[in-house]
Amino acid sequence: MNTILNCEQHLFGSVREGLDRSHGPGFQTIAATPGVAAGPDLTVLVEVAFYALPRDLAVDPAPAREYALPLPSGRWAVGRSWPCGVDFLGRAGNYRAHHLVLDLPSLLAVGSPFELLAAYPPLDHPLGLDSVDLQPLRCRLPGVPREPDLTALRRDWWPRLIEVALDSAARPLLLIGPDDLLRPALSLIWEVAARFAEPVAFCTHAYNSAHLAHHFGIWAANQRTWAPRLSGLQEIDLLRPGDDTGTASPLARWIEATLSAAGWPALRAGAASLAAARRGAWVPQQVESPALLDLLEAAAPGALAAGLARQPDLIPAYLAARPQPGRLASSLLAAQPAPRLLADLPASSADAVATALAATARPRDWRRWVRASASEACWQQTPALRELAGSCEPWWRRWRRRNEPLPAPDDSSGPVV
């Protein structure tokens, strides 16, 4: 099944007459779809279209400049600027720029900006003609995002690139290397940042473009002399050995391990789980890896228990996967009242929760269940529940006799299993 994306378009270059007929001949917007034909987005697109080459460039053909950045409207622009010889007056140094504008979820559905650029080659325009009539572009792309090929990228650079993606303090950054290394490195940085932190704007081959520094956090070039001269610019030469000392945060370590062992599909699924947990909408489909469960609990305390309450059949498997199942069992109790929890749980899940609670040796949790239980029948479902009820027998008898909630007991004097 294909993914259909609706993109606004913008075309820039040197022409006799462009979209704004009062502008006169020269570099200007040649054409734009209605969604970007005016306003602050158009101003940014015109600014970032700039293309210049070093005087001593000896590469033929000259490289195109590719970039992605957020716009004032909140949408993203994915663009390409490339040299195209002389303009309609015969002046050298002419170039074209073509931009596709779409929202971030649509761009993530593609995988990375490079996938969108690869699907649509440069859009040219005949020299000297009037402006063309652009229409919004319907991009037809594979339904499953492509996986950036990281095989050419040195494995010892992965930790540093992931760190750059997650930590905005690691920018601005300059990547040096051939295109077959720059593209996977930028794809890794962009997708990790977009899915786990904040998406980062990047630009390639931005010679003499220091005036665009406020638009981009990552710069890339084949040679150091092709990059803008910026202060505080950190540098990674992808042809040199990387730093394999490990990454700092648990999230970065999990990303690196997941990419190595399971690839991009597992990484994207984990990113979706974390995003859903932060929104309070996580629903487990299968038992996640222990490292990802730790991240879920750290990112959104209580999200794990709330999600399992929606899928009680998975509770035993998740309790078995946790190093401290009693903590998760206590979180399940805190997520909703015990009578409702017991009524909703299958017998195997209720027994697993009770067993995990017993292993914690915390009478406070047991008594909470006894005090909150709706009837004695709740405690007769499974052997583990009956054992817990027996361990709390003094409070249990009192509850049955008075049929009223118990005052909080002194935990220090409670029975110990």
C-alpha positions as CSV (number, residue, x, y, z in Angstrom):
1,M,0.0,0.0,0.0
2,N,1.4,3.4,-1.0
3,T,1.5,6.6,1.1
4,I,0.0,9.7,-0.6
5,L,1.5,13.0,0.6
6,N,0.2,16.4,-0.5
7,C,3.1,18.8,-0.7
8,E,3.1,22.5,-1.5
9,Q,5.8,23.6,-4.0
10,H,8.2,26.5,-4.5
11,L,10.5,27.2,-7.4
12,F,13.3,29.8,-7.3
13,G,15.9,31.1,-9.8
14,S,17.0,33.9,-12.1
15,V,14.3,34.7,-14.7
16,R,13.0,37.6,-16.6
17,E,9.7,37.6,-14.9
18,G,8.5,35.6,-11.9
19,L,5.6,35.2,-9.6
20,D,5.7,38.8,-8.5
21,R,5.6,40.8,-11.8
22,S,6.7,44.0,-10.1
23,H,10.0,42.4,-9.1
24,G,11.7,42.7,-12.5
25,P,14.3,40.4,-13.9
26,G,16.8,38.5,-11.6
27,F,16.7,36.0,-8.8
28,Q,13.2,35.6,-7.5
29,T,10.3,33.1,-6.9
30,I,9.5,31.7,-10.3
31,A,6.3,29.9,-9.1
32,A,4.7,28.7,-5.9
33,T,1.5,26.9,-4.9
34,P,-1.2,28.8,-3.1
35,G,-0.1,27.5,0.3
36,V,3.3,29.1,0.2
37,A,2.8,31.9,-2.4
38,A,2.8,34.6,0.4
39,G,3.6,35.1,4.0
40,P,6.6,34.3,6.3
41,D,7.1,30.8,4.9
42,L,7.8,32.3,1.5
43,T,10.4,34.7,3.0
44,V,12.3,31.8,4.5
45,L,12.2,29.7,1.3
46,V,13.6,32.6,-0.7
47,E,16.4,33.1,1.9
48,V,17.5,29.4,2.1
49,A,17.5,29.0,-1.7
50,F,20.9,30.6,-1.9
51,Y,23.6,28.7,-3.7
52,A,27.3,29.5,-4.2
53,L,30.4,27.5,-5.2
54,P,34.0,27.9,-4.2
55,R,36.1,29.5,-6.9
56,D,38.5,26.6,-6.9
57,L,35.9,23.9,-7.3
58,A,37.2,21.2,-9.5
59,V,34.2,18.8,-9.4
60,D,32.1,18.3,-12.4
61,P,29.2,18.2,-12.1
62,A,29.0,20.5,-9.2
63,P,27.1,19.1,-6.2
64,A,23.5,20.0,-5.4
65,R,22.8,21.5,-2.0
66,E,20.1,19.6,-0.1
67,Y,18.4,20.7,3.1
68,A,15.5,20.4,5.4
69,L,14.2,22.9,7.9
70,P,11.1,24.0,9.8
71,L,9.1,27.0,8.6
72,P,7.3,29.7,10.6
73,S,3.9,27.9,10.0
74,G,5.2,24.8,11.7
75,R,5.5,22.8,8.5
76,W,8.8,21.5,7.1
77,A,10.5,22.4,3.9
78,V,12.6,19.8,2.1
79,G,14.7,21.5,-0.7
80,R,17.4,21.2,-3.2
81,S,19.5,24.0,-4.8
82,W,21.7,23.3,-7.8
83,P,23.8,25.2,-10.4
84,C,22.3,25.5,-13.9
85,G,24.9,27.5,-15.9
86,V,24.0,30.9,-17.2
87,D,20.7,32.9,-16.8
88,F,18.6,34.4,-19.5
89,L,21.1,37.3,-19.9
90,G,24.0,34.9,-20.3
91,R,25.4,35.6,-16.8
92,A,27.2,32.8,-15.1
93,G,26.4,31.6,-11.6
94,N,22.7,30.9,-12.1
95,Y,21.0,28.3,-9.9
96,R,17.6,26.8,-9.2
97,A,15.9,25.9,-6.0
98,H,12.9,23.6,-5.6
99,H,11.1,23.2,-2.2
100,L,8.5,20.7,-1.1
101,V,6.5,21.8,2.0
102,L,4.6,19.4,4.2
103,D,3.8,18.7,7.8
104,L,6.2,16.8,10.1
105,P,4.1,13.6,10.5
106,S,3.9,13.2,6.7
107,L,7.7,13.6,6.5
108,L,8.2,11.0,9.2
109,A,5.9,8.7,7.2
110,V,8.5,8.9,4.4
111,G,11.4,8.1,6.7
112,S,13.8,10.9,6.1
113,P,14.0,14.0,3.9
114,F,16.5,12.2,1.6
115,E,13.8,9.6,0.7
116,L,11.5,12.5,-0.5
117,L,14.4,14.1,-2.4
118,A,15.3,10.8,-4.1
119,A,11.7,10.2,-5.2
120,Y,11.5,13.6,-7.0
121,P,14.5,14.8,-9.1
122,P,15.2,18.5,-9.6
123,L,12.4,20.5,-11.1
124,D,13.7,22.7,-13.9
125,H,12.2,25.6,-15.7
126,P,12.9,26.9,-19.2
127,L,15.1,30.0,-19.2
128,G,13.5,33.3,-19.9
129,L,9.9,32.2,-19.9
130,D,7.2,33.6,-17.7
131,S,6.3,32.0,-14.4
132,V,4.8,28.5,-14.4
133,D,1.6,27.5,-12.8
134,L,2.5,25.1,-10.0
135,Q,0.0,22.8,-8.3
136,P,0.3,21.0,-5.0
137,L,2.2,17.8,-5.6
138,R,0.7,14.4,-4.7
139,C,3.7,12.3,-3.7
140,R,3.2,8.6,-4.0
141,L,5.7,6.7,-1.8
142,P,5.9,3.2,-0.3
143,G,3.6,2.7,2.6
144,V,6.4,1.5,4.9
145,P,9.3,4.0,5.4
146,R,12.5,2.9,3.8
147,E,15.4,2.0,6.0
148,P,18.4,4.3,5.7
149,D,21.4,2.1,4.7
150,L,24.0,2.5,7.5
151,T,26.3,-0.3,6.2
152,A,28.8,2.3,4.7
153,L,28.9,4.3,7.9
154,R,31.7,3.4,10.4
155,R,30.1,1.6,13.4
156,D,32.3,3.5,15.8
157,W,30.6,6.8,14.7
158,W,27.1,5.7,15.7
159,P,27.3,6.7,19.4
160,R,28.5,10.2,18.6
161,L,25.9,10.7,15.9
162,I,23.1,9.5,18.2
163,E,24.3,11.8,20.9
164,V,24.2,14.7,18.4
165,A,20.7,13.8,17.5
166,L,19.4,13.8,21.1
167,D,21.4,16.7,22.5
168,S,20.9,20.1,21.0
169,A,24.0,21.3,22.9
170,A,26.1,19.2,20.5
171,R,25.2,21.5,17.7
172,P,26.1,23.3,15.5
173,L,28.0,20.4,13.9
174,L,29.9,20.0,10.7
175,L,30.0,16.6,9.0
176,I,32.9,16.0,6.6
177,G,32.9,13.1,4.1
178,P,31.8,11.8,0.7
179,D,28.1,11.8,-0.2
180,D,27.8,8.0,0.4
181,L,28.7,8.7,4.1
182,L,27.0,12.0,4.6
183,R,23.6,10.8,3.5
184,P,23.3,7.9,6.0
185,A,24.8,10.0,8.8
186,L,22.3,12.8,8.2
187,S,19.5,10.3,7.9
188,L,20.4,8.7,11.2
189,I,20.7,12.1,13.0
190,W,17.5,13.5,11.5
191,E,15.3,10.5,12.1
192,V,16.5,9.8,15.7
193,A,16.1,13.5,16.6
194,A,12.7,13.7,15.0
195,R,11.3,10.6,16.7
196,F,13.0,10.8,20.1
197,A,13.7,14.5,20.7
198,E,13.3,17.6,18.4
199,P,13.8,17.4,14.7
200,V,17.0,19.1,13.6
201,A,17.4,21.2,10.4
202,F,20.4,20.3,8.2
203,C,22.1,21.6,5.1
204,T,24.7,20.1,2.7
205,H,27.4,21.9,0.7
206,A,26.6,25.3,2.1
207,Y,29.7,27.2,1.0
208,N,29.5,31.0,1.8
209,S,26.2,30.5,3.6
210,A,27.1,31.8,7.1
211,H,24.1,34.1,6.9
212,L,21.8,31.1,7.1
213,A,23.4,29.8,10.4
214,H,20.2,30.5,12.4
215,H,18.2,28.1,10.1
216,F,20.4,25.0,10.5
217,G,21.9,22.9,13.3
218,I,23.8,20.3,11.1
219,W,26.0,21.2,8.2
220,A,27.6,18.7,5.8
221,A,30.2,19.0,3.1
222,N,32.6,16.9,1.1
223,Q,35.5,19.2,2.0
224,R,36.0,21.6,4.9
225,T,36.4,24.5,2.5
226,W,32.9,23.9,1.2
227,A,31.4,24.6,4.6
228,P,30.3,27.9,6.0
229,R,32.7,29.6,8.4
230,L,30.9,29.6,11.7
231,S,32.2,30.1,15.3
232,G,31.7,27.2,17.7
233,L,31.2,24.7,14.9
234,Q,32.1,21.2,16.1
235,E,33.4,18.8,13.5
236,I,33.2,15.1,12.6
237,D,35.3,13.6,9.9
238,L,33.5,10.5,8.9
239,L,36.6,9.0,7.3
240,R,38.5,9.0,10.6
241,P,38.0,6.5,13.4
242,G,35.1,7.4,15.7
243,D,34.6,7.6,19.4
244,D,33.5,4.1,20.6
245,T,33.5,4.9,24.3
246,G,29.7,4.6,24.5
247,T,26.9,7.0,24.8
248,A,25.8,8.8,27.9
249,S,22.0,8.4,28.3
250,P,20.0,5.1,28.6
251,L,17.9,6.3,25.6
252,A,21.0,6.7,23.4
253,R,22.3,3.3,24.5
254,W,18.9,1.7,23.7
255,I,18.8,3.3,20.3
256,E,22.3,2.1,19.4
257,A,21.6,-1.5,20.6
258,T,18.2,-1.6,18.9
259,L,19.6,-0.4,15.6
260,S,22.4,-3.0,15.8
261,A,20.2,-5.9,16.7
262,A,16.8,-5.3,15.2
263,G,17.1,-2.4,12.7
264,W,14.9,0.5,11.9
265,P,11.4,-1.2,12.3
266,A,12.1,-2.0,15.9
267,L,13.5,1.5,16.5
268,R,10.4,3.2,15.0
269,A,8.1,0.9,17.0
270,G,9.9,1.9,20.2
271,A,9.7,5.5,19.3
272,A,5.9,5.2,18.8
273,S,5.6,3.5,22.2
274,L,7.5,6.3,23.9
275,A,5.5,9.0,22.2
276,A,2.2,7.2,23.1
277,A,3.4,6.8,26.8
278,R,4.1,10.6,27.0
279,R,0.5,11.3,25.8
280,G,-0.9,8.7,28.2
281,A,-2.2,6.6,25.3
282,W,0.2,3.7,25.3
283,V,-1.4,0.3,24.7
284,P,0.9,-2.8,24.9
285,Q,0.7,-5.1,21.9
286,Q,3.5,-7.4,22.9
287,V,6.2,-7.6,25.6
288,E,8.7,-4.8,25.0
289,S,12.3,-5.2,25.7
290,P,13.4,-4.6,29.4
291,A,15.4,-1.6,28.3
292,L,12.5,0.0,26.5
293,L,10.2,-0.7,29.5
294,D,12.7,1.2,31.7
295,L,12.5,4.1,29.3
296,L,8.7,4.0,29.3
297,E,8.6,4.2,33.1
298,A,11.2,7.0,33.2
299,A,9.5,9.0,30.4
300,A,6.0,8.7,31.8
301,P,5.6,7.3,35.3
302,G,2.5,5.2,35.6
303,A,2.2,4.8,31.8
304,L,3.2,1.1,32.0
305,A,0.5,0.3,34.6
306,A,-2.1,2.4,32.8
307,G,-1.4,0.6,29.5
308,L,-1.5,-2.9,31.0
309,A,-4.9,-2.1,32.6
310,R,-6.1,-1.8,29.0
311,Q,-4.6,-5.2,28.1
312,P,-4.8,-7.3,31.3
313,D,-4.0,-10.6,29.5
314,L,-0.4,-9.3,29.1
315,I,0.1,-8.6,32.8
316,P,1.7,-12.0,33.7
317,A,4.2,-11.7,30.8
318,Y,5.2,-8.1,31.7
319,L,5.6,-9.0,35.4
320,A,7.9,-11.9,34.4
321,A,9.9,-9.5,32.3
322,R,10.6,-7.0,35.0
323,P,13.5,-7.3,37.4
324,Q,11.3,-5.9,40.3
325,P,7.7,-7.2,39.5
326,G,6.4,-6.1,42.8
327,R,7.0,-2.4,41.9
328,L,4.9,-2.9,38.7
329,A,2.2,-4.7,40.7
330,S,2.0,-1.8,43.1
331,S,1.7,0.6,40.2
332,L,-1.2,-1.5,38.9
333,L,-2.9,-1.0,42.2
334,A,-2.3,2.7,42.2
335,A,-3.7,3.0,38.6
336,Q,-7.2,1.9,39.6
337,P,-9.1,0.6,42.7
338,A,-8.5,-3.0,43.6
339,P,-12.1,-4.2,43.2
340,R,-12.3,-3.0,39.7
341,L,-8.8,-4.4,38.9
342,L,-9.7,-7.8,40.3
343,A,-13.0,-7.9,38.5
344,D,-11.4,-7.0,35.2
345,L,-8.3,-9.3,35.4
346,P,-8.3,-12.9,34.2
347,A,-7.5,-15.3,37.0
348,S,-4.0,-15.9,35.8
349,S,-3.3,-12.1,35.8
350,A,-4.8,-11.6,39.2
351,D,-2.7,-14.5,40.6
352,A,0.5,-13.0,38.9
353,V,-0.2,-9.6,40.5
354,A,-0.7,-11.2,43.9
355,T,2.4,-13.3,43.7
356,A,4.5,-10.3,42.7
357,L,3.1,-8.4,45.7
358,A,3.9,-11.2,48.0
359,A,7.5,-11.2,46.8
360,T,8.0,-7.6,47.8
361,A,7.3,-8.3,51.5
362,R,5.5,-5.0,51.8
363,P,2.4,-5.6,54.0
364,R,1.2,-2.1,53.1
365,D,0.4,-3.2,49.6
366,W,-1.3,-6.4,50.7
367,R,-3.6,-4.5,53.2
368,R,-4.5,-2.0,50.5
369,W,-5.9,-4.8,48.5
370,V,-7.8,-6.3,51.5
371,R,-9.3,-3.0,52.5
372,A,-10.3,-2.1,49.0
373,S,-11.7,-5.5,48.0
374,A,-15.4,-5.5,47.2
375,S,-16.2,-8.9,48.6
376,E,-14.6,-12.1,49.9
377,A,-15.2,-13.7,46.6
378,C,-12.6,-11.5,45.0
379,W,-10.0,-13.1,47.3
380,Q,-11.0,-16.7,46.5
381,Q,-10.1,-16.5,42.7
382,T,-6.7,-18.0,42.9
383,P,-4.3,-19.6,45.4
384,A,-2.0,-16.6,45.5
385,L,-4.9,-14.3,46.4
386,R,-6.2,-16.7,49.1
387,E,-2.6,-16.8,50.5
388,L,-2.5,-13.0,50.6
389,A,-5.9,-12.9,52.3
390,G,-4.7,-15.3,54.9
391,S,-1.5,-13.3,55.6
392,C,-3.7,-10.3,56.3
393,E,-6.2,-12.4,58.4
394,P,-6.6,-9.9,61.4
395,W,-7.6,-7.1,59.1
396,W,-9.5,-9.4,56.8
397,R,-11.8,-10.7,59.7
398,R,-12.4,-7.1,60.8
399,W,-13.3,-6.0,57.3
400,R,-15.8,-8.9,56.9
401,R,-17.3,-8.2,60.3
402,R,-17.9,-4.5,59.9
403,N,-18.1,-4.5,56.1
404,E,-16.4,-1.1,56.0
405,P,-13.1,0.3,54.9
406,L,-10.3,-0.2,57.4
407,P,-8.1,2.6,58.9
408,A,-4.6,2.5,57.7
409,P,-2.7,0.0,59.8
410,D,0.8,0.4,61.2
411,D,3.0,-1.3,58.6
412,S,5.8,-1.9,61.1
413,S,3.7,-4.5,63.0
414,G,2.1,-6.3,60.1
415,P,2.6,-9.9,59.3
416,V,5.6,-10.9,57.1
417,V,5.3,-13.8,54.6
